[in-house]
């Protein structure tokens, strides 16, 4: 009886049960079904491409129509809507268009069909990039704030309406990138809002650069500056653009992630040789300065690390080699003040197994040639490190950690140099013994190099967790050393560098070497902080990695981290804090996304909204990412519960049907 009453209540709320009405008025009493998918009208431009990248990155389903493609679908009433079970259905919850007239003329039949659709179902449209003019609700005359030009370095301001609406997660001013003063990077128009236009982002002139234009029963988000998906100003605004066009209810979710792995903890790192331009111990450094002292943190460095964490509310992941530390201790009088201090503060960090002595876990290396090669057996097959030896490297580190009371999660691992996994060109395959050794030790997540393999993949039963390398090198402890090596890598031979940047299509040479006394702070720090912040703003859970040497001596990592965190806090509101995941949680996030993307690609996800009820069906075992407003509740077998967790003014979560349910049902707030 109770379940029947609940079902009747739900049907009435959804508009499925009504009093008898004449057939001619039936449609007016039935709430339409709005499918949770975005229509993208693509002109091939960077602005539409940037929004598509955000939709994909967030996990929002979308359908693209290439406007210039022959044989493309005709955008008419039948394409946009139909009827399902007697209920009107809008096939798309929002529209992304290159501009306000994607079909070239306001009188074009497709333009008229799109406008009618948006009016009928209350669907919003993003005009990805247009100029300031009355047809989009903006007065462009000079006396009313009209302006056009390069926006590089311009400081714009999110308005009160923007903060109260879709951009409430932004707090401070938004400065347009200016990475190279000699190259224009962004262009735009500003003008005074007319009736019906609400500015969300103001230019210094007082004119608007982005806002909502409500007219003729339609709503358009008008953007009057050019951008691409890699620019910070777009990345900061992208989340709000998605929330606006979907009206705050959509599949997919977005967070701002930042995790920093500090590799080689307890071990020393070799030092860059500025005379021979190589690192002693490397295979290509036969004449390197063997007398150069290695770089290793001190107890004072450990004290500073703990203090820095507390001051910044940020946890570092200590990726440790206990055996390398024990070897150092035995060679240096039998005591280790660094280990003593780190162990005293062990609960202040997260700890990740980096193997006992940082051995290379792949093929047996032939170091007599440069570059090194894999040694071969008599039959021509590759010689591999054995499963037993790999397993010992993992288990011995875990045993030491247990003896010292380190809070280690045995499911997590980062092998030395990400070894054991394929390394091109010398080792094109994983060590076939690696997967078994991981299984022997209960490893489910193992770090990989995102610069080589950006996507997660399986290694036996384990999954990789790609990590972003930060351009603060493992073999430097001082700013001048870092700058010297940077110069070697990024200047031409004519300027005294290696010339590597001249022959690598993925690299660019600097116009001149940096001053070793000032180049780190003036050039390298802002550049590396900008790269890391781009990852943070792009919903990227992949950890970043550096080395213990960067926390030693001049502690050159901290200026980079301080700038990343400082720039973030200056821009974002407290409602959108940085999410600092441990390795297994980053791996879980990536794994869920892969399953979700596969389900979307196969067309096996159904999601729609009817009135204040959202229904989501996904393949069994696939969690669905959903974002909804504060106050949304999830239907249980009996009753409801608050949905998701709060972030950036919304609620979101990876969700699955409850017990005895085949679909996820959410109740939106009134």
N, C-alpha and C positions, 0 to 999 in steps of 0.2 A: 504493500500500500504506500509506504514511504517513498520507494523508488518511483512508483507511478506518479505520485504527486510532484516529485522533483522533475521528472520528465515533462509533465504538463507545464510546469512553471517555466522550464527552459524553452519549450516551444512557443509559449506566449511571449516571452521576452524577445525571441527571435522573429516574431511576427508571423509564425507559421500557423498559429491559431487565432482567428479573428471572428468577429460576428459576421453574420451573413450580409453580403453587399451585392449590389448589381454587378454583373460580369464586367461591364464597361469600366467600373471603378476598381476592379480587383487589383490591377497593377499598382495603384496608388497606395494600397494598404500592405503591400508586400515589400519588405526591405530588400534591396538588391544584394546580390552576392558580389563582393569585390575580391578578385583573385590577387594574392600577394605576389605579384610579379611586376617588373618595371619594363615599359616599352622604351627602347632606345632607337631614335632616328639618327643614324650615323652619317655624317658628311665627310668622314675621314679626317676631321680636324683634331688638334691636340686637346681642345677643351672637352669635347664629347669623349675622346679617348681617356682623358683623366677621370671623368666621372664613371666610365665603364670600369676602369681599373679599381676605383673605390668600391663599386658594387660587387665586383668579383672578390676583392680582398676582404670585404665584410661578410660575404656569403649570401648576398641578396640575389634572388633569381631575377634574370632579365632576358628579354628577347630583343635581338638587334635586327633592324631593317636597314640595309645599306642603301641610302637614297639614290646613289648613282648606278646601282647594279641593274643589269638587264634582267627582266623576268622577276623582279622583286615583288612581294605582295602589294596589292593596292590597299591603301589605308582608307577603308570605308566602314560603314556601320557593321557589316558582317564580320570584318576582320577584328573590330574592336569590341564587339559585344554580341551576346546571344541570350538564349533562355535555357535554364537547366531546371528540370522538374517544375516548370511553371513559374520559376523565379528569374527575373532579369539578372544577367551576369555581366559585369564589367571584367574583361579579361586582363586588364592591367590596372594597378593601383596608382601608377604615376607615369609620367612621360618625361624623357630627357630628349630635348631637341637642340639642334645647333644654334637656333635663334628663334625669334618670335614667329617667323613665317618659314618653316622648314621646307615648304613646297613652293616657295618662290613668290607667291601672290596670295593676298588675303581672299581673293575670289576663286582660288583653285578648289576644285571639288574635294580633294583630299584634306585641304586646310579646313574647309567647312565641316567635313565629317569629323575631324579631330576636335574642333571647337564644340560641336554639338555633343560629342561624347563626353568631353570634360565638363560641360554644363550639366548634362543629364545625371552623371554619376558623382559629381563633385571631385573630379580627378585633377591633380595639380601638374603643372608643367615647368620644367627647368629650361630656361633659355641660356644655353651653356656659355655663349659669348655673343654680345651684340654691342651696338654703340648707343650712347645716350641720345634719345629723341622722343618726341611726344607719343609715338605709337607704343612705347614701352613704359609710359608714365613719367618721363623725365624731361624737364625743360633744359635744353642745352645752351641757352644764350649766356654770353659772358657775364652779364649783370646778375645772373642767377646761379653763379657758381660753375658755369660751363668751363670745361677744361679737358684737354687731351694731351697725352705725351707719355714719356718713359716714366715708369713707376719705381725703378730701381732705388732702393733705400728709402722709399716713401713710408712714413709711419701713418697707418690708417687706424681707425678706432671702431670697435664694435659698439653699436648704439645701444641705448637702453632697451629699445624694442627687440634688437637682436639678442641681447642677454636674457630678456624675458621670454624669448621664443626659441628658435632652433639652435642658437649659438650660446646658450647659457653656460656651457662648459668653458667658454673663453672669458678671461678676466681682464688682461692687460691689452695694450695696443698691439697691433699686428703689423710688423715691418716687412715690406717686400724685400726679397733677396736682392743683394747686390754683390755677387761673387767676383765679378771682374769689372772694374770701373770703365774699362775700354770697350766692353761689349754690352749693348742694350739687352736686357733679359726679360722685361715685362713692359707691356704697353696697355694703356687704358683710357677710358673716358669717364668724366664725372659731370653731373648736372643736378639741378634742383628738383626734388620730387614734386610731382603734380598731384592732384586729387586722386586718391586710390592707391598711391605708392607709399610704402613704408620702408624706410631705409634700415638696413641691418649693418651696413659697413660704410662709414663716411671717410672721404678723402680729406686731406688737410685743407683743401679749398672750401670745405663745407658741403660739397656735392656728394652724391651717393655713388658707390662703386658696386653695391649689391643690395638688393631688396626685393620685397614682394609687391607685385602690381595686381590689384584686385579690380576687375572690370568685366562688364557684360556677363556676370555670373561665372567667371573663370578666375583662376589665380596662377600667376607666373612668377617664378623666381628669376629675376633679371640680373645677369652678371655682365658688367661692362669693362672687364679687364681680361687680358689674355693670360693663359697659364698652361702648364703641363703637369703631369702627375708627380713629377719629382721636385717641384718647387714648394718650399715650406709654407708659403701663404695658402696654396691650395690644400696641402695636407692638413693644415690647421682648420680650414673651413669645410673640408670634404664631409666630415661626419654630420655637420649641421645641414648640409645640402641634402644628404640622404634622409635625415630625419624630417626635413621640410617636405620633400616630394612624397614620402610615404606616410606623412601625417603622424609620424612617431610610432607606427605599427608595421613591423616588417620582419621577415626572416633574416638571419644573420646577426652578428654582434661585433662590436669593436671595443678594444681596450688600447691603452698606451703602455707598452711593456718596456722594461729596461732591467737587464740582469748582467752582471759583470763577473766572469770567472777569472780568478787569478791563478794561473797555472804555475807549476814547479815549486809550490810552497814547500819549504824545508831544504830544497835543493839549491845549489848555486847555478848561475847562468854565466856562460862565457861572455867576454866583453869584445865589442867591436874594435878592430885594429885600424885606427885612422891613417896609419902610415901605409899599410899594405891593402887597405880597403877590402877587408874580409874578416871573418870571425875565426879565431884560433879553434882548432878542433873540427871545423868544417872541412869537407873533402877537397874543396877548391881553395884552401888556404894553407898550402904547404909551407909558406914562409911567414905565416902570421906570428905576431908577437906573443910567444909562449909565456913571456914574463908578465903580460898584462894580468892583473888580479881579476878573479871572477867576481861577479856581482851577487851579493846575498843580503837579504834583509837582516837588520839587527833587532835587538830587543826594543830599542827606541823606535824603530820603524813600526814594530808591532803595536806598541803603545799608541802611536799616532794613528794607525789604521783603525783601532777600536774607537778612539776619540772622534775621528772623522765620521765613522759610521753613525755614532750617536748624534753628532751635530747635524747630520744630513738626513737622518731617518731612513737610512739605506743599508741593506745587508749585502756584503761581499761574499762570494762563494770561493772558498779556499780549496783549490784543486791540488792535492798534495802527493808528494813522493816521500814516504817515510824512510825507505831504505837509503835514498840519496842523502837524507838528513843524517841518518845514523853513520854513514860513511864519512860525511863531513865532520861529525863530532869526533869520531875515532882519529881523524887526521889532525884535529885541532885541540888536543889536550883532554879530550874525554868529556867536555861539558858543552852545553849549547843553550846560551841565554835566550836565543830566538825561540827555540822550541818550548822552553820553560814559559816564556811570556805568552805565546800563542795558545798553549795548553791551558794556561790560567784563564784565558779569555775565550775558551773553546765554544761556549754557548752563545757568544756574540756573532758567530759566523755560521754559514752553512759549509759543510765539508763534502768534497767529492773525491772519490778514489781516482788517482792519476797513475796507478801502478807503482810497484815498490821502488824500482830504481830507474824508471823512465826508459826501459829497453825498447828498441825498435822491434815491433811484434809482427812484422810482415815477412818478406823473404829474407834470406841470409844475404847481407850486402857485400858486394865486392867493392872495396874502397880503394883499390889500386888504380882505378880509372876515374876520370872526371868527365861527365857526372857518373855517380856510382851506378852499378848494375846489380841485378839479381844473380846470385851464383846458381850454376846449373849442376845437376847430377850427370853421371856418365851417359845416361840415356837422353839427355837434353831437357829433362824436366826441371822445374824450379825447385830449389831448396827452400823449405819453409821453416820458420820457428815452430816447434812442436806444440801440440795442444797442452801438454803437461807444463811446458815452460811458460806459455801464456797464462795458464791457469794459476801457476805459482806467483806470477807477478801481480795478479789481481788479489789472490787469497792472502798473500803475505802482508799486503797493505791493509786489508781488512782486519787481519789478526792484530797488527800493531795498533790500529785505531781502537779496536775493542779493549786492548790492554790499557790504553791511555784514556778511555772513556769518551772518545770523540763521537759525536752524534752523526754517524755515517749511515746513509741509506744504501744498502748493498745492491739495490736495483740500478743504481747510477754508476757510470764509469766514463772517464775520458782517457783514452790511451795516449801515451807519449807521442807527440807529433801526429795524432790521429792514426797511428800506425796499426798495421793489421788490415786496414781497409785499403782499397786500391789507391795507388799513387801514380799518376801519369807523368812521364811516359814509361818509367821503368817497370812499374808493377800494375798492369792493367786490371788485375783481379784481386779480390779479397784473399787474404790468407785462408785457405780452406779449413784450417784448424781453429780459426777465430770464433766462429759461431758456436762450436762445441764448448770451447773454453768459457765463453760468455754464459752459456746455459749451465755449465758446471758451477758457476758462482752466483747464479740467480740474477744476472745482469739483464735488465729489460730495456735500458736506455743507454746509448753510448754516443759520446760527442763526435761530430764530424766537422769538417771545415766548409762553411757555407760559401766561401769563395771558390771552392772546387765543386761542391755538391750542395746547391741551395735547397734541394728538396729532400724531405725525409724518405728513407728507404729501409728495407728489412736487412738485417744481418742475422740469418737464422731466425730464431724466435724474438730477437731483440729488434729495436727500432733505433735509427740514428736520430740525434738531435743536432741539426746543423747550427754552427756557432759562427758569428761574424768576427773575423779578426780585426782588432783595432790597430791602426797604423801608429802604434807606439811599440817600438821593436823590443824583442826579448833580450837583445844583447847590448842594451844601453841602460845606464843608470843616471846619466847626466844629460842636460839639455844640449850641450855642445856636441856630445857624441851622437845624440839622436839627429841633430841637424846635419852633421857631417855625413852620416849614413844616408840620410834623406837626399842630400845633394848628390851623392854618388849614384843613387837609383833614379833620380828624377831630373838630371841635367845631361845634356848632350856631351859627346866626347870632346867637342870643340870647347866646351865650357869646363872641362875637367872631370866630367862624370863618366859613368860606365857606358852610357849610350843605350842602355837597355830600353829606356823610354822611347827611343827613336825606332826601334824594331818591333815594339809591342803595340798592336793596334788598340789594345785596351788601356794603354797608358798615354800620358801627355807629358812632354818635357816642360820644365819651367824655363822662363826666358833668361834667367840668370840664377846662379847659386845663391842660397840664403846666407845671410851673415850668421855665423855659428854662435855669436854672442846674443843675438836678438831673434833669430829666425824661428826658434821653437815657439816662443810666446806670441810673436806677431803673425806668424803664418800657419804653422803646423797645428797649434792648439785650436784656433777657430775653425780650421778646415776639418779636423778630425771630429770636433764636437758637432759640427753641422752634419756630418755623415751619420754619426750615431743618433743625433736627434731626429734625423729623417727616418731612421728605422723605428724609433720610438713612436713617432706620429703616424706611422703607416701600419699600425695594428700587427706588428711583427714580433712574435714571442721568442724568436731565436736569441739565445744569449750572445753576449759579446765576450771575447776573451783577450786577456793581456797576460803578463808574467810577473812573478814576484819581484824581479829586478826593477820593475816600474814603480814599486812602492819603496824601493831602497834609495840610498844616497840622496839625490836631489828630489826624489819622490815625484817624478815628472808626470805620472798618471793623473794626479789630483787636479791640476789645472784643467785638464780635459773634462773630467767628471764634474768638476765644479761648474763649468760653463754649460754642460748638458743640463744638469739639474737646475741651475740658476735661470737659464733661458726658458726652460719648461715652466718653472714656477711663476715666472714673470708673465707668462701668456695664459696659463690654464688656471681655472678655478679649483677650489678645494674639492669640488664634487667629482673631479676627474684626476685622481692621484695616479702617479706612476705605479704600475703593477710589477712587482719584483718576484718573478717566478723562480722556483728551483728547477733543476734540470728535468726531473721526471714530469713536472707539471707543464713545462714547455713542450716536452715530447707528447704528452697527452693532448694538449691543445692542437698541435700539428696533426696528430693522428685523427682526431675528431674532424678536423677541417678536410682532410683527405677523403674520409668516408662521406662527408656531407657533399663535397664537390662531385664525387662519383655518383651520388644519388641524384643530384640536380642534373648532371649530364645525361643520366639515363631516363630522365623524365618521370621518375618514380616518387616525386614529392607532390602532394596536393595541399594547398594552404589557401584559405580564404577568410574573409570577414563578412559577417552578416550582422548589421547593427553593432551591438557592443560585444559580440561573441566572435572569437577567433578560433578556427579549427585547423589543425596541422596534422597531416598523415605522412609518415616517412617509412622507408623499409624497416623491417624488424631489426633491432640491434643498432640502428643509426640514430644518434641523438641529433635533435634539431636545434640550431641556434635561433633564438627568438628575442626580439627587442620590442618592448611595449612601455606605455607610460607608467609613472608611479601610480600606485593604487590598483594595478592589475592583479587579478587573483586567478589561480589555477584550480580547475575542477578536479576534485578527488572522487573516490568512489562514493563517499558521503561527505558533503560539505565542500569547502574550498580552503585554500591556503594562499598566503602571499606569494606571488610569482617572482622568481629570479632574485638577483642581487642588484643593489643600486650602483649606477655608474653614469656620470655625466648627465644627471637629471632624468635618466630613464631606468628601467628595470630590464635585465637581460640574463640569459642562462642557456646552457645546453640542456635541453629538456626531452623527456621521453614520456609516453603514455603511462598513466598510473595503473595500478592493479585492475585487471579485468577490463581495461580500456584498449581500444584499437587506435585512438587518436588523442592528441593533446587538445584540450579545450581551455581557453582563457576567457575570462570575463573582464572587459575593459572598464575603467571607472566612468562614471556618468560625466 
